[in-house]
Amino acid sequence: MLGALGRGADRVVLSEENWIGEAFEGAACPPYPDATRRLSRIVQALPGRDVTLYLAVRHPAEFASSVYAEALRHHPGKVDALRMRQYWLAAETPWSDLIARLQTACPSAAIVVWRYETYRARRQEITERLVGLNLPPLPEIDDPGLTVRPPPDDIAAAAPHRDRAAFHVLEGRFSLFSQAEYDRLTAHYAAECRLIAADPPRPIAGAL
């Protein structure tokens, strides 16, 4: 990164999702609890440079259920499904709080936000904003098999017995939330996206 800047590059794009921390580390507490320490170190390594942090937010029920399934694949037993449910059901503005923490830790950096759910439809706009170029039309995206959530029965079979009381199936897909809880989180998420979009420096137009 520093070498590219030293050679005169006017923009360097760093894309590594785990630099913000592994999602399951914050599964039952504010998402990405180590993000401020990690990202502030990168920003501080670039004094005098314009730095922009790009962040996708996601429907809380989908995020939590996906994180649980991923943690079960790589770190079985590390994430407590009941504690995760309790946090996300109680959290009013988890993504706004993360953005506020990043703004405090990285005051010199701009922050650009979009919704995970809009990425396929807005990927041209998002990618062009990220790289600072007008690009030819991007190809369609296939669903990568490695990141598809496993079937509910497979998750239940692999999960610790203590977690199974938290399991639900919505439209054939594993979820940590009942339909009523999912609907409640949908309303919270929509309200939070409106809150984020009302702050002009943050969102990509239309992506929230």
N, C-alpha and C positions, 0 to 999 in steps of 0.2 A: 504493500500500500504506500508506504513512505517513499519507496524507490520509484514507483510510478509518478508520484507527485514531484519528486526531485527531477524526473526526466521531462517535466513540463506538461504532464497531463492536466487538463483543466477540470476533469471530473473523474473520480474513481468511485465505482459502485461496489459496495461490499454486501454480499447476500449470504447470510448464514443465520438461520433461524435460532440456533442455540446460543448465539451471543447474548440474547436477551435473557438467557437462562432456560432450563428445561421446564416445560409447562407443568409437569406433574409436581415439581418442587412447590408450586403454589396452589396445588389442587384443593386444599381445604383452608386457604387463606388468600389474601389479595393476590391476583395472578402475577406471576413473574416477580417474586419478592426480591430477587437479586438483580433486577434489571438496572436499577439506578447505579449501583456500584459498577457493574460491567460496562454499561454504555458511557458513563461519565469518564471512565478511563480512556476509552477510544476518542471521545471528544477532546479531552485534555491533551492527547497526543498530537492534536492537529491545531495548535494555536494559530490564530489569524486566518484560518480557513473557514469557508462557509460549509457548515455541516447540516444535513437534513436527515432526520430519522423518519423512516417510512414504517407505518404500523397498520396492520389489519386487525380490526375488532370482529368478534363473532358472536352469534346468538349464544347466550350463556348455557342453555340446556344442551345444545349441540357441542359446544366447546368442552363442557365438563364430561359429557358422555364419551366424546372422542378421546379426551385425555385419559380417562379411566381405562378405556379399551387399549390404548397404546401403552400405558404403564403396565397393564396386566401382561402384555406381550413381552416387555423387556424387563420389568421390575415387579414380578408378581408379589402381592402382599404389601407393597410399599405404600400404596394409596388406599386410604380408608373411604369406601364409597359413601357411608353414612355421614362422615364429617364433610366430605365434598358436597353432598347434597345440602347439608345445613348451611354451609357458607354461601353457596350460589343462590339458595332460596332467600337468604337474608340480605344479600348484597344489593344495594339500590343502584350504585353507579360504579361498578368495578372497573370499567374501561376508562371512564373519566378520571377516576382516582389514579389509575396507572399513568395516564397522560399528565396529570398534575405532578405526580412524583418525578416523571422524566423532565418536565419543564423546570422543576426546582433543581434537579441534579445537573441538568445540561442547559443552563439558561441561554447560552449562545447558539444553541441548535434550533433550527426550525423543525416542526413535527407535522407530517402529512399523514392523514388517516383515511382509510376506506373500509368498507364492510367486506368481510370474507365472502359473503353471499353474492356480492356484485362482481366478483373478480372475473368470472367468465365473460360476462356481458361488457365489462369495462376494461378488459385486460389491455387493449390497445392504448387507451388513454393513460392507464396506470403505468404501463411499461414506458411509454414515451416520456411521461413526467419523470420517471425514475432515471432514465438514461440521458434525458435532455436532447433527444433527437426525434425527428419525424421518421417513422419506420414504415416499411411496406406492411401490408396486412399480415398479422400474425396467424400462424396455422391454428386449426382447431385443437383443443386439448382433450386427450383421452384420459379416462379415469385410471390413475396408476394403481395397479393391484395391491401394492404393498401398503397403501394408505386407506384402502377401503375398510370400513368397520366390519369386524367379523360378525357372523350371524349370532343372534341372541343365545341360542343353545350352546354354541362354542364358548361364548363369554362366560355363561353360567357354569359350564363344566370346568373352566380354568380358574374361576374366581374362588377366593376364600369363602368358607361357609358364612362368615359374619357379614359379608357384603350382599348376600343374595336377597335379603329383605328390601334392598334399595332398587331392585331391578324391575324394569317395566319394558314392554314391547309396544312401540307406537308405529303403526303402519308397517309392521314387519321388521322394524329396526330396533336395536337395543337402545334403551334410554335409562338414565338414572331418575327420571321424573315421570309422574303420572301425566295424563292429558291435561288435567286442570292446572297442574303446576307448570307444565310446558306453556300453556296459554298465558299464564300469569307472567312468566319470564319473557314471553314474546312481547307483551305490553311494556314491560320494563325496558327491554332492549330497544324497542321503537322510540320510547321516550328519551333514552340515553343517546341514541343516534341523533335525534333532533337537537339535543343539548350540545353535542359535539359539533354538529353542522352549523350551529348558530355562532360559532367562534370562527371568523373568516380565515385566520391563518392556518387552521388545521386541516379541513377536509379537501379531498379532490372533488371538484364540482360534480354533483350528480351521483357520486359513488356512495354517498351515505343516504 
